[in-house]
Amino acid sequence: MMPSDETPASYRAALSGRRVLVTGCAGFIGSHVAQALLEAQVDVVGVDCFNDNYARREKLDNLRHLTSWERFEFTPIDLARGALAEVVHECDLVLHLAAEPGVRTSWGSRYEQYLRNNVLATQHLLEALRATPETRMVYASSSSVYGDTDLRPTPEAASLRPRSPYGQTKVAMEHLCELYSANFGVDTVGLRYFTVYGPRQRPDMAFYRICRAVLTDLEFVVFGDGRQTRDFTFVDDIVAATLAAATAKVSEDRIFNIGGGSPASLREAIEIVAHLAERTPAIRYEDSERGDVRDTAADTTRAQNVLGFTPSTSLSDGLAAELHWLSGRLTSNPV
Ligand SMILES: NC(=O)c1ccc[n+]([C@@H]2O[C@H](COP(=O)([O-])OP(=O)(O)OC[C@H]3O[C@@H](n4cnc5c(N)ncnc54)[C@H](O)[C@@H]3O)[C@@H](O)[C@H]2O)c1
């Protein structure tokens, strides 16, 4: 296949000849990042363990976008358990997107999974990287590290007061990366993604559920009054930021907010989807869930200055892409 015209020439040149380890490659974001690399003619070693946070079938579908490439090699390892030295040392860049995501399920007995897949898995990767500290590891953190803050747009220097066990494990992950950088010189760059959406979005996420509600007769459950706002970020913008972070010259500030640039409320998003689909979903309101924050907005000045990151997809265009994708998916795989 030919290189994609959508992959900026600068990344293509900087990544050319590299062999990149993408963890969580069967997931929503990991599969897009790996696909963008393959389209840029970069060799990719993908790792995933098909964690049970959603159906394996969905992850296998994501993986199918990668397996047709000869440059792609899949290694089914659980990062919290498996031997990583070999797979890490044969690569010269690590994009660490594997994790146990999601705020609501992080209470109770599932917390153990969050510790394993977010904290322990990251520590195992960092240990493996001690032998080749110059190998950069770009890792996915989250806006959830901030919790509820009055400082919006929120800069990276804001206090970290997560409101969920998930956010707490993301803070722990960032701290581990800082520790391995300070003590062993491991080259880590953290990206605090703000609510990511687009084709292949996780089925537990709000936009997937809104799109499914307008495409089927299923109800959309809103947790809270629907006036909560999020800095929604289209997955292509996340890919661009992640690839920029893979090659950018980064000095002491090694953590970046990555946001879509136009915060909107859930109600506004529902209206956009209803307009695009020409159909209003049935909505049921329930109490907001513990751990959910009220509003998020990213100050992306640092990412703009250091990574050259500017989000380029409007909420309406991004939602149209997700709706189109889910419509095709539901036609071939009805719920
Ligand atoms: N989606 C968002 O809105 C969002 C926002 C902020 C941060 N993030 C972060 O981005 C990253 C990707 O999220 P996503 O939405 O694509 O989630 P996802 O669940 O779709 O993808 C994560 C993948 O990691 C794999 N995985 C989990 N634990 C593993 C382990 N121990 N070993 C190997 N593979 C493992 C899972 O099987 C899954 O395929 C995560 O770090 C998440 O916390 C996502």
The ligand as an SDF file (V2000), in Angstrom:
LIG
                    3D

 44 48  0  0  0  0  0  0  0  0999 V2000
  -10.7030    6.8450   25.0310 N   0  0  0  0  0  0  0  0  0  0  0  0
  -10.5480    7.9520   25.7420 C   0  0  0  0  0  0  0  0  0  0  0  0
  -11.3970    8.8600   25.7360 O   0  0  0  0  0  0  0  0  0  0  0  0
   -9.2960    8.1550   26.5710 C   0  0  0  0  0  0  0  0  0  0  0  0
   -9.1470    9.3740   27.2600 C   0  0  0  0  0  0  0  0  0  0  0  0
   -8.0060    9.5640   28.0280 C   0  0  0  0  0  0  0  0  0  0  0  0
   -7.0230    8.5880   28.0660 C   0  0  0  0  0  0  0  0  0  0  0  0
   -7.2100    7.4210   27.3940 N   0  0  0  0  0  0  0  0  0  0  0  0
   -6.1520    6.4150   27.4650 C   0  0  0  0  0  0  0  0  0  0  0  0
   -5.8130    6.0200   26.1420 O   0  0  0  0  0  0  0  0  0  0  0  0
   -5.3920    4.6450   26.1440 C   0  0  0  0  0  0  0  0  0  0  0  0
   -6.2070    3.8430   25.1400 C   0  0  0  0  0  0  0  0  0  0  0  0
   -7.5860    3.8900   25.5240 O   0  0  0  0  0  0  0  0  0  0  0  0
   -8.7380    3.2660   24.6230 P   0  0  0  0  0  0  0  0  0  0  0  0
   -9.9380    4.1130   24.7960 O   0  0  0  0  0  0  0  0  0  0  0  0
   -8.1930    2.9880   23.2650 O   0  0  0  0  0  0  0  0  0  0  0  0
   -8.9990    1.8910   25.4050 O   0  0  0  0  0  0  0  0  0  0  0  0
   -9.1910    0.3920   24.8310 P   0  0  0  0  0  0  0  0  0  0  0  0
   -9.6970   -0.4140   25.9880 O   0  0  0  0  0  0  0  0  0  0  0  0
  -10.0060    0.4240   23.5990 O   0  0  0  0  0  0  0  0  0  0  0  0
   -7.7200   -0.0390   24.4510 O   0  0  0  0  0  0  0  0  0  0  0  0
   -6.7780   -0.4800   25.4110 C   0  0  0  0  0  0  0  0  0  0  0  0
   -6.2220   -1.8210   24.9350 C   0  0  0  0  0  0  0  0  0  0  0  0
   -5.2130   -2.2270   25.8610 O   0  0  0  0  0  0  0  0  0  0  0  0
   -5.3010   -3.6370   26.0220 C   0  0  0  0  0  0  0  0  0  0  0  0
   -4.7030   -3.9840   27.3160 N   0  0  0  0  0  0  0  0  0  0  0  0
   -5.1570   -3.6560   28.5540 C   0  0  0  0  0  0  0  0  0  0  0  0
   -4.3460   -4.1510   29.4970 N   0  0  0  0  0  0  0  0  0  0  0  0
   -3.3460   -4.8220   28.8490 C   0  0  0  0  0  0  0  0  0  0  0  0
   -2.2170   -5.5490   29.2950 C   0  0  0  0  0  0  0  0  0  0  0  0
   -1.9650   -5.7570   30.6050 N   0  0  0  0  0  0  0  0  0  0  0  0
   -1.4010   -6.1100   28.3710 N   0  0  0  0  0  0  0  0  0  0  0  0
   -1.6590   -5.9530   27.0240 C   0  0  0  0  0  0  0  0  0  0  0  0
   -2.7390   -5.2620   26.5470 N   0  0  0  0  0  0  0  0  0  0  0  0
   -3.5690   -4.7060   27.4640 C   0  0  0  0  0  0  0  0  0  0  0  0
   -6.7950   -3.9350   25.9560 C   0  0  0  0  0  0  0  0  0  0  0  0
   -7.0650   -5.2810   25.6090 O   0  0  0  0  0  0  0  0  0  0  0  0
   -7.2700   -2.9430   24.9100 C   0  0  0  0  0  0  0  0  0  0  0  0
   -7.3110   -3.5380   23.6220 O   0  0  0  0  0  0  0  0  0  0  0  0
   -5.5310    4.1860   27.5970 C   0  0  0  0  0  0  0  0  0  0  0  0
   -4.3090    4.3870   28.2650 O   0  0  0  0  0  0  0  0  0  0  0  0
   -6.5590    5.1300   28.1710 C   0  0  0  0  0  0  0  0  0  0  0  0
   -6.4640    5.2250   29.5770 O   0  0  0  0  0  0  0  0  0  0  0  0
   -8.3170    7.1780   26.6330 C   0  0  0  0  0  0  0  0  0  0  0  0
  1  2  1  0
  2  3  2  0
  2  4  1  0
  4  5  1  0
  4 44  2  0
  5  6  2  0
  6  7  1  0
  7  8  2  0
  8  9  1  0
  8 44  1  0
  9 10  1  0
  9 42  1  0
 10 11  1  0
 11 12  1  0
 11 40  1  0
 12 13  1  0
 13 14  1  0
 14 15  2  0
 14 16  1  0
 14 17  1  0
 17 18  1  0
 18 19  2  0
 18 20  1  0
 18 21  1  0
 21 22  1  0
 22 23  1  0
 23 24  1  0
 23 38  1  0
 24 25  1  0
 25 26  1  0
 25 36  1  0
 26 27  1  0
 26 35  1  0
 27 28  2  0
 28 29  1  0
 29 30  1  0
 29 35  2  0
 30 31  1  0
 30 32  2  0
 32 33  1  0
 33 34  2  0
 34 35  1  0
 36 37  1  0
 36 38  1  0
 38 39  1  0
 40 41  1  0
 40 42  1  0
 42 43  1  0
M  CHG  2   8   1  16  -1
M  END
$$$$
